[in-house]
Amino acid sequence: MELLSGAHTKKNYQLINDVIDTFERHRRILVPGLEEFKQTGSVLSDLGWPASKKSNDALIAVCARNIGSEIWTSDYSEP
């Protein structure tokens, strides 16, 4: 969603779609289910955070944890 929303030309949109299609073919797309949403709500509650712009970050972290993956970022502006 975020990648496609940032594609400002048809060429970029198609390029991103091609990348997504490749990941999908190789079963590298992770889609959260109801349990991940519930876990994320619990994490946000434990942290005392309301559902907000951090909700997506928390959902990504929960999904990654559930499959034993790590999250790496270079966005130092985020706590």
Long-range contacts (C-beta under 8 A, 24 or more apart in sequence): 30-63, 30-67, 32-59, 32-62, 32-63, 36-62, 36-63, 36-66, 39-66
